[in-house]
């Protein structure tokens, strides 16, 4: 992908991630999109959820975007890069971005059911790991959450009105400070 984000602006990059998320709708996948942006603003990789289309449990937007970025730079280390994704990463994706050595994570909606960047777990800030990226949360969260809420309302009538959070969960919702084992 050859698009460039002027000055690495997070809102513009999130716009590209949202466009990717909408592509997932065409094949019935949960609309999550991601882009990997280099320090100079060049988009290195992009992806959207494709689990249903590909029959692949690892075909999450973040993993697809990280793989594309690694191919683009010819290395698995993505130092200096920012991963921008519409939904707080799950445990697998949080682990993948740590392993890819991404410098920064920017995400939109919070995920109180599976979020591994503070909502349910906090993989990316775990002091026991050798890499901890900067995290910027809640960028265009309402827009990201609305896309997901619309998708699920069409498929799960009992989920109407329940969307990914635009704000981090409170301790009673599963957020808060972890205990000695990192459990919230």
Secondary structure, 3 states (H helix, E strand, C coil): CCCECHHHCHHHHHHHHHHHHHHHHCCCCCCCEEEEECCCCEEEEEEECCHHHHCCCCCCHHHHHHHHHHHHHCCCCCCCCEEEEEECCCHHHHHHHHHCCCCEEEEEEECCCCCCECCCCEHHHCCCCCCCCEEEECCCHHHHHHHHHHHHHHHCHHHCCCCCECCCCCHHHCCCCCCCCCCC
